[in-house]
């Protein structure tokens, strides 16, 4: 789903560039159905210690999994 949204936004941005128009942040947020306050909260989000730790553990698990699937 995230990839589909990314592609749609990329196409919209590219079409605007070809037409010589600029794409506004507020216009793109409206297109995506995202509030400006929600966007700004996401933009300035600082990960908590728990988020950082979970991300590190997830990366370690992925590494172990990838190593177990590698041909010997």
Secondary structure, DSSP 8 states (H G I E B T S, - for coil): -HHHHHHHHHHHHHHHHHTT----HHHHHHHHT--HHHHHHHHT----HHHHHHHHHHHHHHHHHHHHHS--
